[in-house]
Amino acid sequence: MKVRPGVCATFGPAPIERLPGTWAGSDRAPAWHLGPLRQSACVTRKAEAGTVQVEDMHTGTIALDSLSGPFDLQSTVESGQSYLWDRPDDRMYDETGVHGGDAWYETVARADGALEVARVRQDGDRLVWESSTDAEELLRERLRLDDDLAAIRAAVPDDDVIERAFDAAWGMRLVRDPAFPCLVSFICSAQMRVARIHEMQRSLERAFGDTVEFDGETYHAFPTPERLAEATEDELRDLGLGYRAPYVRDTARMVADGEAHPDEALDLDYEDARESLTRFVGVGDKVADCVLLFSLGYLEAVPLDTWIRTTIEEYYSDCDRGNYTETSRAIREALGGEYAGYTQTYVFHYLR
């Protein structure tokens, strides 16, 4: 595992909060105010068994009233969109329909080949974070803090179900996870509860992910495609992946060998992008839509899983066209067109 010299890369039980992250190296100026930042001189030293130990951290706050619309951390990271976050109190996905909590959340991200650790919690009208580096770009990217949530809500239909769903979790945002971990997470999602999907990803991290020690704790990054490509089917089955094990291994091999990458769907028209993702082993239209929505920024994508199909049956029966493509087109229109994915995420969180 590689950690950039002089950069802190882990976090543990400390009086600070955590945020989801993807350091993307954005060249855009931040649209929100970053509160007081303390940058300590980081001390990095080699730990045991190939782990890197890092001390000290960066800390800061983000004023929520500087964002375009409200923000709620708990519903954003515990709504079944992302499985790359965890809670140090081990209560991630203990409950459904959560909103308004103040728990700590933590994640490990890769930035320019190095591992970065971030944790965050919501404290009233601000986010408090601590990280192994300046977490501004990570939080902005992963939590979609630039989205104008009020404008998005104003642009979608105001029928009774949608209004109740938005009211129940107002402030929840979509996430923007890195594509490969998102793809693997949703390959694992078939016929699984969100808590079980989350535990599968933790198991993959513990077994195959690079490790970082920070603040007395050991953290595991999501495995690289190369590392998962080396895993045997039996090893993956032993982690509880079941019949999904060869799908994960073979998809990882496709990426590691340069045969295909989920990022290649970017900039394609929506339905072409969905078709591009179905090249991967174990990926059908629904999993492809999840990756488009929760990683690649296609806000119109509506994954037609069991919950959404039940919603269509009960509330939008005219949208059921008997096949995925046509039903998808109809429900996207009913849920707001270009922001239909936002709407379905609120409805999913509300009705689940």
Secondary structure, 3 states (H helix, E strand, C coil): CCCCCCCCCCCCCCCCCCCCCCCCCCCCCCCCCECCCEECCCEEEECCCCCEEEECCEEEEEEHHHCCCCCCHHHHHCCCCCCCCECCCCCCCCCCCCCCCCCCEEEEEEECCEEEEEEEEEECCEEEEEECCCCHHHHHHHCCCCCCHHHHHHHCCCCHHHHHHHHHCCCCCCCCCCHHHHHHHHHCCCCCCHHHHHHHHHHHHHHHCCEEEECCEEEECCCCHHHHHHCCHHHHHHCCCHHHHHHHHHHHHHHHCCCCCHHHHCCCCHHHHHHHHCCCCCCCHHHHHHHHHHCCCCCCCCCCCHHHHHHHHHHCHHHCCCCHHHHHHHHHHHCCHHHHHHHHHHHHHHHC
